[in-house]
C-alpha cells in the first residue's frame, strides 16, 4: 500500500500560486512576526527585503548581507509551518550566487524566492524608481535558469519580478521581459507599479492573459477594491510591509509616552502582556521539555539552615555574632551557604536563628527564631521550621549554618526521589575532625567502583559504630521528600516529648528513623564540604 505524498511547504506554496481563487500572503520580518502572521490565518508569508533590512536598522540596498537575511529566515521558518516566499532582491549576485541561494533556501524549508530584474546592489523601487537601471534581460534569464537547475525540490518556486513600470519603460517592455522570464523557467511573474491607481498592472494582466500566475503588491494602489484583482484573474496579493510599519508606529508612540510621562501607568494596559510574548515564544513547550529531559531540578526544593547556636569553640569571633556570621574571605559563612544553594536554583531558604539573632540579617531569606536555643538543640529548631512549613509540597534539604559545601552536594540531593537521603564522606579516616558527634556511618555497601551504580542505604549511625564497620562520616545534610516531611512532623513531637531529647541533634533523628525501619538512602562523596568547628577551620575555609 503506497503512502500519501508528504505535504511540504513548497507544495503548499505552489498550490496557492496555482489556485483558481485569489490568494493572500502577508509580510513578516522575524520569527515573532512570522508566527503572528500564521496565527492570523494567512496561508503564506512574504519575507520582505524592506522589512528585514529595516528591523536590522539598515537601508533596503543590500546593506544586510544575504547570509544575515538567511539566518533571519531560519528563525522565521522554525517559528512557523506555512510557506515563506523570500523577497530575494536581485538574487544577491550573478547566476552562481543565485544557485547557492536556492540550495540554502531549500535547506531551511523556504518555499520560494522572488528576484527582481535590477542591478546589484538593488535600491528600493519606491526611491527614485524611474532613475534606476534594469538588469540585462538575457543575463536575468540566465539567473532564473541557474536557480531552476539548482533546485532539488520540484515544488520550489522562483517568481520573476518585473520592474519595467517602476523604471519607466512601459507596458511593451514589461510584457517582453515577463515572457522571456516565463520561458526561462519562472513559476510566476510579479508585476510591480508605483502608481496610486492600478492602471499599469491591469493593462499588463489584460495583455498577459493566463500564461502563468501573476502576483501583485498593491502598496501604492491600496484604495483599489480587492474584487478588481479577483475579476482580472490575479493569482496572489502580497501585503508587503504593513506588519513592520504598524510595529514602528506603535513603538514610536510608546517611546514618546514613556519619555514624556516617566511612568508606565498609561502604557501597561495598552501593550501586549509579557505572558503573550511567552506564549508566542512557546515557553510552555520548553517547560514540558525540561520536565522530560532535564534531571530533577532544584526549583522545587527548599532548604532549612540550622544556625541557632553560638559556636563557642570560635571564642571571641562569636562574642557578638553567631558562628554562621563569621566571615570567610570577608563574607559571612551563611552568605557562602546561600550562594551555593542559589547556584543550583534553590531560592526558598529558611534560616533558624537563636544566639545574637539580630546579627543575622542577610536579605531574601525567611527567618525563624528559636529563642530557647540555649536549652534546646537541632531537633527543636528543625521542628519549629517544619511546623512553619505545613502544607509545603517541595523537597527539603536540611543543613547546618557552619558547614560549607560545593554546589554538587545539593544538586545531587535534588536528583534523588527517596523520602530520606544523606551524604556520607567515605574519606573519614583522613578527617582531622568529624562533622557531628555520632556521625559515623555503616552503610549497606562501602564506597567503591562497585557502589557507583548501586543504591546504598544507611544501616547504623552513631559513635558506637566500630571502626571496622565504619564506611564514612555523615556530613550534615538531610534531604526529605514531601512525604518524608509529613512523617517527620509526626515523629519529632514524640521524640521531643522526652525531656532527655531536648538538646538532641539530627543524628538522633536519623537513628530514630532507622529504628522505625524508614530507609535512608546514602550518597557517597570524598570531600566537597568543610565543617567549621575551630579557628583552624576558619583559616582553612579561606582556601575552600
N, C-alpha and C positions, 0 to 999 in steps of 0.2 A: 504494500500500500504506500503510495507516494505521499510525502508530507506537503503541507501547504507552503508556498514560497514565503520567505521571510519578508516582512514589510519593512523596508529600510526608509531612512529619512529622504534619501534621494528619490526613491519610488513615490513617496508621498508628495514630494515637490513636483515631480513630473506629472502626477495625477492632477495636481492643482493647475499646472500650466496648460494641460490639455482638456481641462474641464469645460463642459458646454455652458456653464454659467460663469458669471463674473466672480472672480475670487479676490480676496484682500489679504495683504500681509502688512505687518506693522514694524516700524523701526525699533531697534534696541541697540544698546551700545556697550553693555557689560552683562555679567551673569544675572545680576539683580533685575535689571530692566527686561532682560530676555524672559525671565521667569514670570514677571508681571504680565508681559505680552501674552504668554501662553495661558496664564490663568484667566485672562480677559476673554479667552475663547478663540483667539486667532489660530489659524492652521499653519502659519508660516511666519518667519521673521526676516526682516531686512536689516542686515548688519551694515548700517550706514557708514560710509567713509567719513562724511562730515561729522557725524555724531561721535564716532570712535576717536577721531582726531581731537574734537572739542573736549571730550572727557579726559583726554591726556593733557589738555591745555595748550595744544599746538594748532597750527593752521592746517586747512584741508589742501595741502600742497605736497603730499608725500613726506611731510616732516616726521611723522611717525613711521618707522621702518616697517617693512612688510612682516618681519618676524615679530615685532611688537603687536601688530594687528593680529597675527596668527595666534599669539599667546592669549590675547584678549578673546578671540573667537573660541579658544579651547574652553575657557570658563563659561562662555555662553552655551556651548554645546553640552558641557557637563551639567548645566543647570536646567536643561530642557529636553524634551523628547520630540518636538516638532521640527520640521526642516528649516534650515537657515540659508538664505541667499546672500552671499557676500558682495558688497559693493567693492569690487576689486580694482577700482580706478583704471589704470591703463594696463594692468597685469604686472606692474612693478618692474618693467624692463622689456626685453625682447622676447622672442619665441622660447628661448631657453629658460628664462625666468618664469614664463607662463607655464611651461611643463612642470617645473619644480613646484610652482604654486598649486597646480591641480593635484599633484601627488600628496602634498602636505595637507590640503583641504580634505581629501578623501580619508586620510589617516585620522582626522578629527571629526569625521562624520558630518562634514559640511556638505549640504545637498547640491549647491550650485554656486556659480560665480558670475557676476556681471562685469564686463570690461567695456571701456569706452574708447572711441576712436580719436583720441587726442594724444599729444606728446607727453612723454615722461620728463620731468615731474609734472603732474597734472595741476591745473588750477580749477577751483570750484566753478561750475558752469554759470553761476549767478554773479560772478565777479568779472565784469567786462568780457562777457562771453563772446561778443561779436569780434573781439580783437584776438581771440585765441586761435592758434593754428591747429589744423586737424592732422591726424596721422595719415601717412600714405596708405591708400586703400588696400593695395596688394600686400603690403607689409602687415597690415592689421589682419587680413585674411589668413596669412601665414601663421599669425599668432593664434587664431581660432583653431586652425588645423592642428597646430602643435599641441594645443590643450586637449583637443578631442583624441589625438593619438596617445596622449599620456594617461588618460583616464583608464582605470581598470573596472570601475563600476559602470555598467551600461546605462544606468539611470542618471548618472551625474550630468548636470545641465550647464551649458555655457550660454549666457544671454549676452548678445551684442548690443551695446548702447550706441545709438546713432546721434551724433552731436551736430548734424548739419544745420538744423534750425537754430541752435544756440549760437553757432559761429557765423550765421548769416548767409548760408549757402542755398537755402530754399528747398522746395519740395522735390525737384528733379534730382538733386544731389542726394537727398535723403533716401529716395527710392532706389537710386543706383547703388548706393552703399549697402542698404539693407538687403537687396537681392544678392549682392556679392557675398555678404556675410552669411546669408542663408545657405548659399551654395558651398561655402567653406565649411559648413557643418554646425552653425549656430542653431541652438534649440529654440531660441526665441529672440525677438527684437524688442529692445526698449527704445521707444521714440521719445525724445526729450524736447521740451519747449519752455522758454522763459516768458511767454506771453501770459497776460492775465485772463485771456479767453482761450478756449480750446480749438481755435480755428486750424492751427497748424497740424495738431495731432489728428483731428477729424479728417482733414483733407488727405493726410497720409494714409489713414486707415481705409478711406474710401477707394483710393488708388491701389493700395496694397492687397485688399481683399483678405483671403484666408490662407495665404501661402505658408505662414507659420504663425504661432501665437505672438501677440503684440502686448507689451507691458507698458504702463504709463505711470508717471509720477506727478499728480495734479497739485503740487505745492503752490505754483503760481496761479493756476486757474481753478482755485479751490471753490469758487462760487458756482461752478458748473454742477448741475444736478447729476447725481450718480446714475440715474436712469439713462442719461445721454450716453454714458460709457457702455451700459448694457445694450442699448439699441444699436450701437455701432459695432458690437461684437468684440470688444477688447477682452483679453484673457485675464489680466491681472492688474490690480491697482495697488500701488505702494504708498502707504502713509509714511513719508520718508524721514522726518526728523522731529516729529511732534512730541515724542517721549522726552527727548533731550530738552527741547525748548520749554516744555511745561515744567520740567525739573529746574531749569535755570531760573524761570520766573518765580517759582516757589522759594528757591534758595535765596534769591536776591531779597525777596520780601522778608523772609525770616531773619536774614543777616541785618537788614536795616532796622527791623523792630528790636532785635537784641541790642544793637549798638545804641539806639535811642533810649530804650527803656531800662536797660541793665537789669532785667529780671525775666523770669520765664512764665509769669502768670498769664500773659496774653498769647503765649506761644504753645504751651504744652498741650492744650486741648485741641489745637488745630493741626498738629503734626501726627504722623503715624506713631503709635506706641512702640516702645522698644520690643515688646512681645511680638508685634507684627514683623519686625525685622528678623527676629529669631525664627519665626515661622517660615519666612521666605528663605532663610539660610538653612532650613531643615535641621534645626538644632535638635529636635526630638529624635531624629534618626541617629545622630551622634550619641545621644544618651542611651538609646537602645543598643547601639554597637558597643559602647563602653561596658554596659551590663553583660554583654555576651562575650566580649573578647578580653577585657582587661581583668587583671587579678582583683580579687575582692578589695575594694577601696577603703580608704580611711575616712572618707567623708561621712560615713555612717557610724563613726566611732567617737566616743567622748573619753575624757581622761579625768581621773581624780589624783591629785598630787597631795600626799600626806606630808604636811610641813608645819605641824603644831609645836614640835619640840624645840628646845633652845639649841642643843648641841654643845653641852658644857665642855666636851673634850677639846673644843677650839678656844677655850679660855677667853681672853679679852676680846677676841674677834666677835664673840656673841654676847658681849655685855649689854649692848644697846640694840641688838637686832638678832633675829633667829638665824640659824645656820643657813637656811635657804637663801638669805640675802647677802651672805658673804660673797665678796667679789672675786671672780676669777678673770684675770686679764681685764679688769676694770668693769666687768659686767656681773651682776648677781647670778648665783647658781641657778636660781629659779628662771631667770631670763634664758639661760642656756637650755634648760629643760623645755620651756615653752617654745623656743625656736626649733628644737628638734621635733617636737610634736607638730608644730605648724608646717614644717618642711614636708611632712607626709600627708598633710591635709587635715590634721586633727586640730580644729579650732575651738571646739566646745570643751573647755578645760575648767574644772573646779579645783580650787586650792583651799585646803583646810588649814586655817591659821590658828595660832594659840599664843605662844610666847611672843611678846612685843608685836602683837598683830598690827598695830598702827604703822609699823615699818614696812609691811608687805602691801605695796600699793601699785603693782605693775598694772598697766591698762589691759583691757579686753579679756579679763579673766572673771570668773564667778568666784566669789569668796564665801566661805562658810566658816564660822568661828567655833572652835572648841575651847570655851573659856575654862573648862575643867581639865586643861591639858596636863597640869601638874599631878593630878590624881588619876588620870586615865592614860590609856595607850592607843596604839594604832587602830585597834578594832573599834574602839569607841568613836574615833574620828571617822572611820570608814562607815560605821552605822549611821552617823549623823548625815554624812554625804549621800548615802543611798536613800535615806528617808526623804531627803530633799529632791531626789530624782524619781519619785514614784511615777509610774506610767511611762518611764523612759524606755524607748524601743530601740536603743542603739547598743552596739557592742561597747564595752567599757574596758579601759586599761587603768589599773591601779599601780602607782609607782610612788617613789619617795622624793621628798624635796631636797635631798642631799646626794642623789645618785645621778651622775652624768652618763649619757649614753649616746651611741651612734644611732642615726635615723633608721638603720637597718633593723633595730630592735622593735620599735612599734610597727614598722612596715610589715615585718614577718608575722607579728602577732595578729595583725588585721586580716591576714590571709586564712587564718585558722577558723574553723566552724564549731569546734568543740566548745562546750559550756565553760570549761576552765582550762587555761593554758598558761604555763610558766616558762621562763627561760632559765637554763642551768649552764653555768660556765664549767666545762669539763677540765679546764686547766687549774683546778682548785689547789693543787699541791704547790704551785708557784705563786699563789697569792700571799702577799705579806699580811693581809688581814682578810677576814671574811665579812660578807655584806651584812649579815644579821645573825645574832646568836640563834642557833638552831637552824641554820640554813643549809646544813649538809644534806645531800640528796642521794638516795638509792633509787635507781631507775630500772625499768624493765630490760634495758639493753644499754651497755656503755657506749660512749661516743666512738665511732669508728666508721670506716667506709661502709661496713655492713649496715650501720644505723642510718645511713644517709637518706634512703628512701623508705625507711621503716617508720611506723608510728610508735613513738616511745611514750611510756606513761610513768608517772611517779609511783613508787612503791612505799618509800619511807622518807620522812623529812624530820631532821632534828639533830641535836648534839649527841644523841645516843646511837646514831648510825656509826657502825665500826669503820675503821679506816679501810679495811679490806672490801667493804661493801659500798664505799662512797664513790659515786660516779661524777660528782661535781658539787658546786655550791649554788644555791638559789640566789638570783641576782636582784631580787626585789621587785619583779614585775609579775603582775597577775592580770591576764585578760579574761573577761567574763562576758558571756553572751547575754542577751535579754532574758532568756530562760534561766541562766545562771544567776543573774541579778535577783530575779524573783525568789530563787532558792536561798540566796544569801540573806535576803530580807526576812526570811522565815527562821534561818539558823542563828543569825547574830544575836537577836534578843535572848535566845535560850543560853547562848554562851555568856553573854554579859550579865545575865541574871545571877550568875555565880560571882560573888564578890572577889573570889580568888583570880578571876579573869579581868579585873578592872583595868590592869595595865598590859593585857595580852597583846601580842603583835600578830601580824599576818601569818607567820609560820604556824601559830596556834590554830588559826582558821584552816590552813591547808591540812594540818593533821586531823582536824575535825572532819573535813570533807573526806579524807581517806577512810576514817572510821565509819562514815556513813556510806562508804563504797561509791562515792562520786568519782568517776575517772578524771584524772588531771593530766592533760597532755603536756609533754616536755619537748621543748625545742632546745637543741644544744648550740652553743657558740663557744668561741675562745676569745676572750677579751670583749672589746666594743663597749665597755662600761667602766665606771670608776665610782666607788663608794667613798665619799669624803668623810673620814672618821678621825682624822688627825691633822695637825698643822703640816706634816709632811705630805699628806694627801692634797692639801690646798696648793702646795708648791708643785706637786706632780700634775695637778689638774691644769696648770698653765700650758702643759705640753700635750693635753689630751686631744 
